[in-house]
Amino acid sequence: MNLKKLTLGLCALTVSLSAVGVVHAYVNDNLPYARVSALLISPDSDFVDDGAGAMLAIGTQFGGTYGGEWQQQIELEVGYGELDLGTNPLGATGDLETVPVLFTYRAVWTPSDALHVSFGPSVGMNYLRGRITVPLVGTGSDTDWVFSYGLGALASWNVSERVTVDAGYRYLWNEDANFGGFKVTDIEAHVFELGLRFRWPD
């Protein structure tokens, strides 16, 4: 089984696992949190350079059935990133904007009160906007919504009862996009993030 098929399988489990988690969190009055992160986006493409972005997540973390040191986490994430078109034979310039909307489930290992390490799949949609200028031809732009899914890990350190520092990595796959009748493939990326998490007061 290749990694892509494994990821799709894990993403298929995300909805059912998260549904159980939502009910569990609601019944046990688990407090939600907001997480804000800066992103470094490194695409697996020779035609798009590295870019930067930001991500906002709303989620909750709660005890699960994995044992005393294991919990569960669910998040709804919305991000924004911008990447410039790299060097190409046409001498074209442009950029690619990405707005992912992801639903994420993570298993959380809690070896101590301060340190949490989590990992799991994400699934959702990604709004892409491409703009390109070709010398002697002109400028064009188009948009597309594509299916998006990924696998990632997050290391978290509680600096206080309400604030946590997060550092993470995710590999994000995107369905091929269609810009003005042209198929754009290999829209995958390594996404690194660093941010802060703020928990609601009791």
C-alpha positions as CSV (number, residue, x, y, z in Angstrom):
1,M,0.0,0.0,0.0
2,N,1.5,3.4,-1.0
3,L,1.5,6.4,1.2
4,K,-1.2,8.2,-0.8
5,K,-3.7,5.4,-0.4
6,L,-2.8,5.1,3.3
7,T,-3.5,8.8,3.7
8,L,-6.8,8.6,1.9
9,G,-7.8,5.7,4.2
10,L,-6.9,7.6,7.3
11,C,-8.8,10.7,6.0
12,A,-11.8,8.5,5.5
13,L,-11.6,7.6,9.2
14,T,-11.3,11.2,10.2
15,V,-15.0,12.1,10.0
16,S,-16.2,9.1,12.0
17,L,-13.5,9.5,14.7
18,S,-14.2,13.2,15.0
19,A,-18.0,12.6,15.2
20,V,-17.4,10.5,18.3
21,G,-14.9,13.1,19.6
22,V,-17.4,15.9,19.2
23,V,-20.1,14.1,21.2
24,H,-17.5,13.1,23.9
25,A,-16.2,16.7,24.2
26,Y,-19.7,18.1,24.4
27,V,-20.9,15.7,27.1
28,N,-17.7,16.3,29.2
29,D,-17.7,20.1,28.8
30,N,-14.2,20.2,27.2
31,L,-13.1,23.8,26.5
32,P,-12.3,24.8,22.9
33,Y,-9.2,26.7,21.9
34,A,-8.0,28.9,19.1
35,R,-4.6,28.3,17.4
36,V,-2.8,30.9,15.2
37,S,0.3,29.8,13.2
38,A,2.8,31.2,10.8
39,L,3.5,28.9,7.8
40,L,6.5,28.1,5.6
41,I,5.2,26.4,2.5
42,S,7.7,24.4,0.4
43,P,6.1,23.0,-2.7
44,D,7.1,19.7,-4.4
45,S,7.4,21.5,-7.7
46,D,10.2,23.0,-9.9
47,F,7.9,25.8,-11.1
48,V,6.8,27.3,-7.8
49,D,9.1,28.8,-5.2
50,D,8.7,28.5,-1.4
51,G,6.1,30.8,0.1
52,A,4.7,31.9,3.4
53,G,1.2,32.1,5.0
54,A,-0.9,31.8,8.1
55,M,-3.4,29.4,9.7
56,L,-6.2,29.9,12.1
57,A,-7.6,26.8,13.9
58,I,-10.5,26.2,16.3
59,G,-10.5,22.9,18.1
60,T,-10.8,21.0,21.3
61,Q,-8.7,18.3,23.1
62,F,-10.2,15.6,25.3
63,G,-9.4,12.3,26.9
64,G,-10.0,9.2,24.8
65,T,-9.9,5.5,25.1
66,Y,-6.3,5.1,24.1
67,G,-5.0,5.0,27.7
68,G,-4.0,7.5,30.4
69,E,-1.3,9.2,28.4
70,W,-3.3,9.5,25.2
71,Q,-6.0,12.0,24.3
72,Q,-7.7,13.1,21.1
73,Q,-7.9,16.4,19.3
74,I,-10.2,17.8,16.5
75,E,-9.7,21.0,14.7
76,L,-11.3,23.1,11.9
77,E,-8.4,25.0,10.1
78,V,-8.5,27.9,7.7
79,G,-5.3,29.2,6.1
80,Y,-3.8,31.4,3.5
81,G,-0.6,31.2,1.6
82,E,1.1,32.8,-1.4
83,L,3.8,31.3,-3.6
84,D,5.6,33.0,-6.5
85,L,6.1,31.3,-9.9
86,G,9.7,30.0,-10.2
87,T,12.1,30.2,-13.1
88,N,10.7,28.8,-16.2
89,P,11.5,28.5,-20.0
90,L,8.8,31.0,-20.9
91,G,10.2,33.7,-18.7
92,A,6.7,34.0,-17.1
93,T,6.0,35.6,-13.8
94,G,3.1,35.1,-11.4
95,D,1.9,33.6,-8.2
96,L,-0.3,31.0,-6.7
97,E,-2.6,31.8,-3.7
98,T,-3.9,29.0,-1.6
99,V,-6.8,29.0,1.0
100,P,-7.1,25.6,2.6
101,V,-10.1,24.7,4.7
102,L,-9.2,21.5,6.6
103,F,-10.8,19.2,9.2
104,T,-8.1,17.5,11.3
105,Y,-8.1,14.7,13.7
106,R,-5.1,13.9,15.9
107,A,-4.1,11.3,18.5
108,V,-2.3,13.2,21.3
109,W,0.5,11.6,23.4
110,T,0.8,13.5,26.8
111,P,3.9,12.3,28.5
112,S,3.7,15.2,30.9
113,D,1.4,18.1,31.8
114,A,3.5,20.5,29.7
115,L,4.5,18.4,26.6
116,H,2.0,17.1,24.1
117,V,2.9,15.3,20.8
118,S,0.1,14.8,18.3
119,F,-0.3,13.3,14.8
120,G,-3.1,12.5,12.4
121,P,-4.8,13.1,9.1
122,S,-6.4,16.2,7.6
123,V,-9.1,16.4,4.9
124,G,-10.9,19.3,3.2
125,M,-10.9,21.7,0.3
126,N,-8.4,24.1,-1.1
127,Y,-9.2,27.3,-3.0
128,L,-6.5,28.0,-5.5
129,R,-6.0,31.2,-7.5
130,G,-3.3,31.3,-10.1
131,R,-2.0,34.4,-11.9
132,I,0.5,34.4,-14.7
133,T,2.1,37.0,-17.0
134,V,3.8,35.7,-20.2
135,P,6.0,38.2,-22.1
136,L,4.5,39.2,-25.5
137,V,1.4,37.1,-24.7
138,G,-0.4,38.8,-21.8
139,T,-1.7,38.2,-18.3
140,G,-4.3,35.7,-17.1
141,S,-5.7,34.4,-13.9
142,D,-8.2,31.7,-12.8
143,T,-9.4,29.9,-9.7
144,D,-10.4,26.4,-8.7
145,W,-11.6,24.5,-5.7
146,V,-9.7,21.2,-5.2
147,F,-9.9,18.3,-2.8
148,S,-7.0,18.4,-0.2
149,Y,-5.7,15.9,2.3
150,G,-2.6,15.5,4.4
151,L,-0.7,13.9,7.3
152,G,1.0,15.9,10.0
153,A,2.5,16.0,13.5
154,L,2.4,18.7,16.1
155,A,4.6,19.3,19.2
156,S,3.1,21.5,21.9
157,W,4.4,23.0,25.1
158,N,2.1,24.5,27.7
159,V,3.7,27.8,28.9
160,S,0.7,28.6,31.1
161,E,-2.8,27.3,31.8
162,R,-4.2,29.2,28.8
163,V,-1.3,29.5,26.4
164,T,0.6,26.8,24.4
165,V,3.4,27.1,21.9
166,D,3.0,24.8,18.9
167,A,5.5,23.6,16.2
168,G,4.4,21.3,13.5
169,Y,4.9,19.7,10.0
170,R,2.3,18.5,7.5
171,Y,2.6,17.1,4.0
172,L,-0.4,18.3,2.0
173,W,-1.7,16.7,-1.2
174,N,-4.0,18.6,-3.5
175,E,-6.1,17.3,-6.4
176,D,-5.1,18.5,-9.8
177,A,-6.4,22.0,-10.6
178,N,-8.0,23.3,-13.8
179,F,-7.0,26.8,-14.7
180,G,-8.6,28.1,-17.9
181,G,-8.7,24.6,-19.4
182,F,-5.1,23.9,-18.4
183,K,-4.5,21.0,-16.0
184,V,-2.1,21.9,-13.2
185,T,-0.6,18.8,-11.5
186,D,1.7,18.0,-8.6
187,I,0.3,20.6,-6.2
188,E,1.8,19.1,-3.1
189,A,3.7,20.8,-0.4
190,H,5.7,20.5,2.8
191,V,4.1,22.8,5.3
192,F,6.0,23.9,8.5
193,E,4.2,25.9,11.2
194,L,5.0,27.7,14.4
195,G,2.3,29.4,16.5
196,L,0.4,29.9,19.7
197,R,-2.7,28.3,21.1
198,F,-5.1,30.1,23.4
199,R,-7.7,28.3,25.5
200,W,-11.0,29.7,26.6
201,P,-11.4,30.5,30.3
202,D,-13.6,28.3,32.5
